[in-house]
Amino acid sequence: MLFQYLQLLPQNPGLVLRLLVVTLLSLLVAITVHEASHALIATWQGDRTARAYGRLTLNPLRHLDPLGTIFMFVIGFGWGKPVPVNPFWMKSGPRLGAALVALAGPASNLLVALLLAIPVRLGLAAWHSPFAYQPLAQSTISWIAADLIGRVIFFNVILAIFNLLPIAPLDGFKVALGLLPRDAAESFGRLEPYGPGILMSVILLSYIPLVGFDLWDILGPLVRAVLLVVVGRPL
């Protein structure tokens, strides 16, 4: 994504600066909401660990993971700093409690996307694809607002879908552990130490042309389908 913006630099440096700022703001919203929701549900479940570590806040600086933010900014998907929790203090039990906390992040991102889509559906806010960054793009207030709305919706949707992949340390792994039968969950849980390596390999393979694998081929159709349902407009 960042590289696509930089291609426009010789033609319209002002547009590139605007897109970088709007993208950064959108990422801050998506990541902050995601991680703060983990902390909120953990606290609601009776675990005060996240609150003790200062994660029950909407301050984005408390939630940004440097590598995950860079990935989001450069390639369009990434993650925030994991929220510390102790599932054994949760009222619904360690397995279900951990799954609910994990699910809260993606669910909150989808909720934000739905709320921001309301003015678009009512015709109160303009809409254009978050990829509409043509060199001659307008600089009106409505166009810039559409830039921001489109990207906030886009990054919230993609953060939700990406984090639901059942690969540790993403939320989908913990959700799967909470939903699978206990024996299956124990077997699946043995993959957790290898999760970060598997995740990085999957991401990096997308950038090796000869491999013929692209993670966006998996995420893209899901993102487009969700955006079509949420906004009622194609990506």
N, C-alpha and C positions, 0 to 999 in steps of 0.2 A: 504493500500500500504506500509506504513512504517513497519507494522508488518510482511509483507512478506519479506521485506529486512532483518529485524532483525533475521528471522529464519535462514538466511545464515551466521550469525555472527560467530558461532563456526567453520564453514567450511572454510570461506574465508573472514576475516575481511577487507582485502584490497579492495575486490570487494564491500562490503557493504559501505565502506567510499566513493568509487568512485560513486556508485549509489546515495548516499545521496547528494553528491555535484552536480552531473548532474541533479538530480531531483530539487534541490533548484534553480539552474540556469534556468531550464526550466520554473519553476513557476514564477520566476522573470520576464522572458520575456513575458509570457502569461498575467500575471496580469498587468504589466506595459503598454503593448500595449493596452490592453482592456480599462483601465481607462484613459490613455492619449488620446485615440480616443474619449471618451465621451467629454473630455475637448476641444478637437480640433473642433468637430462638434458644440458644444455649442458656442464656440467663433465665428466660421464661421456663425452661426445663429444670431449673434449679442449680445449674452449674455456673458459678460466679468466676470461673477462671478467666474467661475473655474480658469480663469487666475489670478484674484485678490487673490485667495487662493493658488496660486502656484501650481496648478494641471496641467497646460499646460506644462508638462515636461516629459522626459523619465527617470527621477530619480526614481527608484523603491521605495525608502524609502518614497516618497510622496504619494504612492498609496496602500501600504500594509495595509490590515485590519488584526489585530492579529488573531482573531478567524477564519476568512475566509481563511487565509493562513495556519493555523494549519489544518483545515478541508481538504484543498487541498493536503497538505503534507501527512496526515494520511490516508484519505479515497479516495482521488482522485478527489474530486470536492469541490468547495468553491467559494469565491468571494473576491473582493478588496474593499478598502475604497470608499464609495459612493462619486461621484463627485458633489459638490454643484452647482446647476444651478437655474436660475430664468426663467421659460418657458414664462413668460409674456413679456420678452424682446426679444423673438426670432422672426425673420422676418416672419417665416411661421406660426406663431400663437402658442399659448400655447400647444394645444393638439398635433398637428402634429410636432411641434418643439421638444417637450419632447419625442415623439415616435422616431424621427430621431436620437436624441442624445442617447436614450437607445439602438437603433438598431446598432449604430456605434460600440459599444463594441464587441458584438458577430461577426459582420461583419469583423472587423479588425482581430480578432482571426482566422477566416476562411481564410482571405487573407494571413496571415503569414504562415498558414499551407500549402496553395497552393504554395506560393513562395518557401518554403523549400522543397516541394515535387518535384519541377522541376529538381534539380540535381539528385534526386533519380530516377525519371522516365527516365532521359537521361543516366543513368548508370554512372554518375560522382561521386556519393556518395553511399556508402553501405547502406543497409537497413536491419534491423531486428526488430521484434516486440518490443515495449517498455517493454514488459513483459519478454523478453529474458534475464533473470538474473541468469542463471544456475551457480552453484558454479565453474565450470570449464570454464566459459566464457573467451574469449581471452582478452588480454590486449594490443593488437596492436592499433596503432593510428586510423586505419580505423574502428575497432570495437568500440572504445571509441567515435569516431565521430558519428557512427551510433546510439550509445546510446543517445547522445545529440540530434541529429536530430529527432530520433524517439520520444523521450520524449517531445521535444518542440512542435512537430506536435500534439502529443497525448493530451497534456495539453491545447493547443490552441483550439483543436476541442471540448474537453469535457467542457472547460470553456464557449465556445460559446453555446453549446447545453444546459448545465445546466442553464445558465443565461437566456435562452429563455423560461424557464418554467414560466407560467403566475401566479406567486406567488410573492407578494410584499415581500421584496424590490428588487427582481430580475428584470432584464431588460424586460423580457417577459411581466410583469405586465403593465409597462408603454407603451410598444408597443401595447398591447391589448387595453388599454385605448384610444390610438390614432387612432386605426383602427375601433373600435366598433362604431355603431351609438350612438349619444349623449345620448339618454335615457338609452341605455344598458350600456354605459360607466359609467354613473352616478351611476347606480345600482351596477355595478362591482366594482367601486371605493370605495364603502362602506366597502369592504373587506380588504382594505389596512391596517387598524390598526391591523388586526388579522394575516396579512401575515407572519411576523417574527415567531410568535408562530406556525403557520401551517407549515412553512418551517422547523423549528427545529424539530417538531414532525415527519414530513415525514422522515427526515434524521435519527433521533434516532430510529424510528420504524424498520429501516433496520437492526438494531443491536440487536433486540430482537427476538431470534429464534422462540419462540412460536407464534409470530404474523403471520409469513409466508409472510411478505412483504419485498421487497428489491428494493430500488430505482434504483439500477444498472440493475434490470430486465427491467426497462423502458428506462434508458439512454443507457445501453449497446448496444442493437440492433441499435440504432440511431448512436452511436459513431462508431460502426463497419462499418455501411453502408457509413457514411461520409468518414471515413478513406479509405475504399475501392475505393471510387470515387476519393478522393484527391491523394492518393499515388498509387493506382492501385494494392495494396498488402493487404492481410488480416491482421487483428490485431493479 
